[in-house]
């Protein structure tokens, strides 16, 4: 899980999660293998964004184009589902961004908890960031309350276990980072449907992975049951 657009009011705020299922370990190995391979590309030595990539791993907004293209190619070869909650902040004037992020995590995790209510536990990795530690401590209780409100009664839910990880320690977190980057560009482009627009074409590349894209202002934008295409 990760968040995007925080600290930048010109971008939509997005909280997202990627679900890898039983293939999680294999996907992590593939991503690490690609990182090792790309890190050895001598033609990029000395490029600041490449040196940052070698140190910190994949990140959609800072990776050089040669890295971005290869990672997107890898994403096209793996199976994953993505879940996102977004806001343009217009309905929450005066609310601190940290409050919005926590509200969105509660929405996202309550939906996932209900979906996996027959499982014994739900293990979530959150990319390490300032301010998330206190939010994480409150999430299990808040998610349980929200899930019960959604279902309409007390219900059995998986034990929610959340761990903070550095991007380089669990590189699979880059998948949701890249998905949110594509969604953010598309939202900023007014949800364009013109093939002439790169933002639309990039969104179409990852659209099949989207199980839920929910806006706090607009409601559901896209889902597996009700896709845009």
N, C-alpha and C positions, 0 to 999 in steps of 0.2 A: 504494500500500500504506500501511497505517496500523495503529496499535494502539489499543485501547480498554480502559478500566478500570484502566490503570496508575496506581499511586499511590492506589488506592481498593480496599482489601481487601474491601469489602462488595459489589463488583461482579465479575462474571466477567471474566477477562482474555481479550481477543480480539485476534488478529492477523489482518488481512484484506487481500484484494486484489480489485480490480475489473478485469475484462478488457473493453476497449472495442473492440479489433480495428481494422479499417479505418475505422471511424467516429469514431475518437478525436478528430481535429481538429474535426469537425463538432460533436461533443458539447461540446468545450471552448468553441467559439464560442457555442453555445446557452446554456451556463451563464454565460458572461461577459455575454451579452446580457441574461439575466434579472437578473444582479447590477446592471447599469447601470440597468435599468428599476426594480427595487425600491429602489435607492439614492436615486431621485428622489422617493420617496413622502413628501411633506411632512408628512403626518399623523403620521408616526413620528419626525420630527425631535425630538431631545432625549432620546429613550428610550435608556438606556445600552446595552441589548443591540442596538438598531438601529445606533447609532453604531459599536459594535464590528463589526457585520456590514459596514457600509460600508467600514471600514478593512481587515478581515481576511478577509471572505468568508463562505461558508456553513459552519456548524458546528452539528450537530444539537442539542447540549446547551445552546447559548447563544443561538441565533437566536430572535427573537420569533415568535409563532405565525403572523403574517401571512407571514413569510418561509418558515417550515417548510412551510406548506400549499402554497405556490407551487412550492417545490423538489420536494416529493413528487409534485406534478402533473407537473412536467417529467420526473422519473425514470420516470414511467409511460409516457412517450412515446418513450423511447430504449431501445435494445437494449444490454444489458450482462450479464455473468456475474460472479458474486461467489464468492469462495473464502475460507473462514474456518477457523481453528484456535482452539479455546477451551479454557480450563481453569478449574475452580473452586478450584484451588490445593490441594485436599485431599490429592493424591498426591505433593505436592512440598514438604512441610513442611521448613523450613530453607533452601530454595533462594531465592536472591536473585531479585527480580522481573526484573532485567535478564537473568539467566541463562534464566529461563523465556521471556522475549520472544525471545531469540536462538534457543532451541530450537524455538520455534513458527515463527519465520521460516524456519528450515532445513527444517522439515516442509512448510510451505506452498510454498516455492520449489522444493524437490526434486520435489514432485508436479507443479508447473507446468512444470518443466524436462523431466520425463519426458513430459508431455502434448505439449510443443512440441519434442520431441527432433529432429524433422526440419527445424526452423528453424535459421538460422545464428546468430541472437542473440535474446535476451530482454531487452527494455528495461523497467526497472522504476523508477517514481518513488515515493520514500518521503517522507512528510511530515516536514519538518524537526522534530527534537526533540532534547533533551539526551540524550547518551549513545549515540545511534544511529550516530555516525560510526565509533566503534571496532568496533561490531557489523558494520557494512556492510563494513569491510575484511576481516573473517573469513568473510563469508557465501559468496563464490564457491567457496572450497576446501571448506568444510563442506557446502555444497549438493551439490557434485560427489560427495563421499564418500557422503553419504546416498542420493543417486540411484542410485549403483552398488550399494549394499547392497540397496536396494529391488528393483532389476532383477535382482540376483544375479550381475552381471558388469560389467566395464568397458564403457561404452557411449558412443556419440556424443551429446553434449548441446549445446544452444545456448550461445553465449558470453553469460554473465550480466553485464549492465551495469546498475548501480544508481546512481541519482542522487538526491540529497536536494533537495527543493524546498519553498519556503514555500507555504502554502495559497493565498495570493493570486496566486502566480506560476503555479500549475497548479491551477485551481479544480476540475478533474475529480476530484481526490482527495476532494472532499466526498461523492461518491457512495458510496464504501465507508464513510465516516464515518456517513452516514445509515443505511446497511444495518446496520452493527454496532450502532448505537443501538437499532434495532428488535429485533435478535436479543438484545441484552443485556437489554432489558426483558422479552422473552419467556422467556429462561432464568431470570431472577430471579423470574418469576411461576410457576415450576415447570413450564414448557413446557405451559401451559394450552391446552386445545382448546375452551374455551367461547366462543362468539361474544359473550357478555355482557362478556368481558374485553377492554379496549382493547389490551392487550399482544398478545393473540392476533390481533385484527383487523389491527393494525399489522404483525405478522409475516406474515400472509397477503398483505398488499400487496406485500411484497418477496420472498416465497417463490419465485416463479417464476424469479427471477434467480439463485437459489442453485445453483451447480454442486457445491459441497462445503461442508458444515458438519461439522467433525470435532472431537470432544472428546478430550482426552488421557486422561480418565477413562472415558468411555463408548464411545469409538470413533465411528464414523460416525453422525451424527444424521439427516442428510438429504443427498441428492445428486440430480443430474439422473436417474441411473439408478434411484434408490430414494427418490423424493420422499415427503414425509409425506402429501400430498394428490394 
